[in-house]
Amino acid sequence: MLNKDYVGFGRSRPGKACRPSPPRVLLMLVAAVLALAGGCARAQPKFPYKPVRIVTVGPGSQGDVLTRILAPRLSDLWGQPVVVENRAGAGGTMAAVTVAKATPDGYTFLLQSSQFAIGAALHANLPYDAVRDFAAISQLGSGTVALMVPPSLGPKSVKELIALAQSRPAPLLFSSAGAGSGSHLNNEMFRLAAGIRAVHVGFRSSAEAMIEVVAARVNFSVLPLGTALAFLKDNRLLALAVADQRSSLAPDVPAMAEVLPKYQRSGAYGLLAPAGTPRPVLLEINQALRHVLALPEIKTRLLAMAFAAAPTTPEAFAEMVRTDIETYKKLVRVA
């Protein structure tokens, strides 16, 4: 039987002042929701909580060397393994499509070079969209490239190489890291600026393309200076010019602008993530890159490979990629 004094929630017994109070059940529900929300917040691990992979092109390329310099320091900073994964071939397309199709959770990046924009300019049917399928993180910087020939070829200057090309009935041969790669377009830029005939021979990476010049199976190539230093020091390669400006690593070699003003190229590297990667993660990676690139040890190692660090905001790098694509579209039409 109900107590005759009971009149329900929020009411007092007869003869006492009415002091409304929240129902206990409602208070318990609110407390439970807050506890659950706090538990969910605590369940979200801080980025990164598992290994990270950076996808790049063929082993021995400048992009590969750059990635392997940065990866250990990022691993130290994050307390997680940072794995370098090589995907050579198709002018960087194999590496790009791997990242475009990856889960956008911040654990897969693309080490992007100018060949990324070149591929978008060259091919209308790529298995990804170079703008929509990627999220920009930061530019890393740019490396110096050099026009190199085997010493046995004869020319000791750009002028002499052009004269040789114009005197021969057959065109010269040049190597690159594959059709549509950055080294391919760098060489095409030289061919057009010099006004010579030359035939492209593509390989899987810039390292392979360099070996072909060392072996004198091709006549010249424009390739990263940093990865060619060992061959230059033991006189298995001869550098005729560097771009974009003189390098302290080869002080006697003129800048391309001094001998061939029409020559222009873009050699920037950067980091991209799959589209849809959360912005807080992109910013976290951006800050980590800035920290690593500023380390004295890293600065010294990058200088030794003729690489100038220049990190940017994600927005600035995204605009650079779009601009490069349009620039290379114009070049492709001419070349």
C-alpha positions, 0 to 999 in steps of 0.5 A: 500500500502506498504511503498516504504522505507520498505525492511523487517526485519533486513534492514535499510531505504535507506541512513542510516547505516545498523544495524542488530537487532534480530527480535522482534518476535524471542525475544518474543518467547525466553522470553516466553520460559524462562518464562515458564521454570522458572514457571515449576521450581517454580512449582516443590515442595521441597521434601516432600510436602505430608505425608510420610509412613514407612511400617514395620512388626507387632506391638510391634516388634523391627522394629515397635518400631524403626520406631515409635521412628524415625517417629516423628523426621522425621516429625518435620524435614520435616514439614509433617506427617510420618505415620507408617503402620504395615503389619504383616505376611509371615516373612515380605513379606507382608510389602515388597510387599507393598513397592515394588509395591508402586509409586517410588516417595519417599513417601513410604519406607520399614523398612527392617530387616535381615528377608528381606534377609532371605526371598529372600534366602528362597523363589524363587517365591516371588512377588518381586525381593529383589535386582531389585525392591528396592532402598537402602537408608541407614542402620539404625543400629543393635539391640541386641538379647537374648536367652530367656526361661521361668523361669519355664523351669529350665535351668539357662545357655546355657549349661543347656538348651542344656543338657535339650534338649539332655536328653528329648525324645521329641524335645524342641519348639521355637517360632519366628515371622514366617517362614523365619523371622529374629527371625526364622533364629536366632533360627535355628542358635542356634539350629545348633550351639548347636547341639540340636533337636528343633521344630519351632512354627511360629507367626505373630510377634516377640511380639507374639513369646515372649508372647508364651515364657512368657506363657511357651507354648514354651521352648525358643526363640532368640528375641530382647533384647530391647522389652523383658526388661520389662519381664526380669525385673519382672522375667517372662523371663530369658535371657541365652545369648545375641548376638553379645556382652554383653549389658549394659542393661543386664550386667550379661548375657554372650555374645553368643560368650562366651558360644557358639562360633559357633553362628553367626547372622545378626540383621541389620535394614535399609530403602529401597524405591521402585526401580526407586525412584529419587536419589536426593530423596534417598540422601535427606532421607539419610541425614535426617536419619543421622540427626535424628540418631545423636540427643541426645534424639534419641541416648538415646532412642535407647540405652534403647532398645539395638540398636546401630545406624550405618547409611551408604551411599545408595551404602554401604547398597545396598551391605550389602543387597546383601551380606546378601542374599548370606549368608542366602542362605548358611545357609538355605541349611544347616538348 
